[in-house]
Amino acid sequence: MQIDKEQFKKDLAEQIQKDYSQSIDTVSTGEIYQSLAKTIRYYISGDWIKCKDKVRDNLEKQVYYFSMEFMIGRLLKETLLKTGMLEDVTDVLKDFGFKLEDILESEREPGLGNGGLGRLAACFMDSCACLGIPGNGNGIRYNYGMFEQRFSDGNQVEWPDDWLRNKNPWEIRKENRKEVVKFGGTVRMDANLKPIHEGYEIIHAVPYDMPIIGNDDKTINTLRLWSAELILEDSELNSVEYSKLEAKKIEIQKITNVLYPDDSTDEGKLLRLKQEYFFVSAGLQSIMKDFKKLKLSISEFPNKVAVHINDTHPALCIPELIRILLDEEHLEWEEAIEITRATMSYTNHTIMQEALEKWPAHFLKNLLPRIYMILEELDRRFNDKYSSSLTEEQLRNTSIIRDGYVRMANLSVIMSHSTNGVAKLHTDLLKTEVMKDLNFLFPDRFNNKTNGISYRRWIESCNPTLSSLIDETIGKEWRKNPLELAKLNDYKDDSTMLDKIERVKNINKENFSDYMKQRYDFDIDPKSIYDVQIKRFHEYKRQFLNALHILYLYHKILREPDYKMQPVTFIFGGKAASSYYRAKKVIKFINSLAYHINTDPRVKGRIKIYLIPNYNVSLAERIIPATNISEQISTATKEASGTSNMKFMLNGAITLATLDGANIEIKDQVGDDNIMIFGLNKEEVLDYQSNHNYNASDIYQNDQDIKMVVDSLVNGFLPKLGYDGIDLYDSLLKENDRYYVLKDFHSYKEASAKLRCMYKDRKKWNKMSIINTANAGIFSSDETIKRYAKEIWNVNGDF
Ligand code: 8GP
């Protein structure tokens, strides 16, 4: 977008005046950020309107991506880059005496996501906009993010993530588009067998819209986030009891207060269920309203609307759409089912049993009586249709309601036209293990869509040094078409280029080291290897294995004081769910280990370790460009895909990996020599699981190294760990090491040592690094989204 700098200056000063009644030289960087973002939003608003009009006037099919999380990260820099305003705005700010960097830093990261699924949703929204696909997000406007992570005595402490404290300048409240969501009550059938829902509670859902901007001003889509509010109509004002009003308001706001409320109690579970129905119902009602304005036959609905269910959290989209079609559009069951199935598609993001949502039937019956009736009818129809062709066991595995639970994954597969996994291995496991009976019934519905990442954020924006070097080397076409990165393969033996690659990495490492010093007062030697594991804390992701290995190295150095090794800084980042006891113990273990190692002069200059608090997108943007070794060490079969593995690869890190998730596809891209693989493979893990022939105690008893590290969890070797090591010790020996940490320990140790050794030959290392970047093109989320658009959503775009 071309802007007139002088005009922009005036507009910004005016916005500041409007917002704060102050002149620009008296406001803080945080205040400038707010007004600057609003000015930019105003500048793009014309294009945003045009885009909405174009989609409506051309009757274009639209995608609605329903997701509990949209981990969008900070928006200012991305927006400036995509709109082409970066340079001009930097100049304008300079004229006012401000540095863009400072303004960017004052943006609070939106508390709208937590993990891979949420970040994927953000990358997908970005790709839709950049590819000209009318793709909108639909989610929840959380008043607080999941939590802000702090550490106290090494323990994770959860603080409220008050991200909206200074308001979100990108959003627009649309009270006139509010919807009514109904909870509770009873349903009876009238004389014509029409359901009458009575005695329910009404919650208002108010949408807040944010623009999702494509590059080159192409497309601006909408991320619509719903907020639960108490809105009294004029007629209600007289009858209301003001004393009870405040309590009611708080009760209602609870629904959209926080991402993933603790669900270890029934109350918490119920709140999550409320959240899920809340944004699903509001979203679908508003989509239906927009569709009705087109004045088309209702049978056209799936030709104009695609609803994507991001994991099972929004699976209530299915009965909710059926409800609308039956009760409000007065369709027959068959047609309602047909339209719903043709509209819905579903992505599964994990095969962990505990994450495959199941709701106690009585929860649904009480909270959403009409929805529950619909689910019962869907289950009845399914059983009627398939009971004769399935065995009892197959029927048990596939039906929607069983043993007093409603199974959301089964519902999603049965009632959608597409179910996809997020990497080849994951899809394969869905088809052959986790959902094999559903795959038997609906083989054509299952398909793979390997995840991808947005190149705009994960290299262009976060790694400008490497991006410029790539421009210089192969031209700028890769920024439009990431597959062009393959041209870098021609430079893998070019010693000048290899030196440049090293220089770029070193600059990034130095920048990161400066940041760590300034922000956390933590010293990192930029000459050490940066070995990084950043992701949610989960047993299957095995941060524990990483930490046990560091403990082993610590012992080794103490035993062999002259042990020579390439200095390494081990960096961790990630949150543990507040009710996930064991994951929190791993955090405590890492922090304790860090305390002892970092303060022990005997290991100085060889190993250091740091768990960065409150890991988020902004931190990832700083860490990834500086990383040498990317730790992707989940137990084979457990990580659906992973996406940080792709980000690291793109930025030239070498992956230390198990054959799990998309690591396998990364290996296929770079070849065996440019990735370090270790550990059990899928077949071996499945074999242990089905034959129950794994014995962790045997390994422990017969291996001196392993015994030494495992014992150090409980024998006082790490005084800071105190009694907190007992649970981890038990997880290995009493619970027979469910994630095969001990089994994989040695191959991990050896793979890690080999990699560190390889780092000595810098020329070879840089060559591996360039090969990784060169072959990361296929992991662009643009490529992934093109496949979703063609093979699942059947929508058009400019590609
Ligand atoms: C994640 C998977 O763990 C990761 O392998 C995958 O790359 C990513 O989804 C995107 O597909 N899953 C989640 O984030 C997840 O299951 N979150 C639930 C806790 C909400």
Boltz pocket constraint, residues with backbone or C-beta under 6 A from the ligand:
constraints:
  - pocket:
      binder: B
      contacts: [[A, 115], [A, 116], [A, 117], [A, 118], [A, 120], [A, 348], [A, 349], [A, 350], [A, 355], [A, 422], [A, 451], [A, 638], [A, 639], [A, 640], [A, 641], [A, 642], [A, 643], [A, 661]]
      max_distance: 6.0
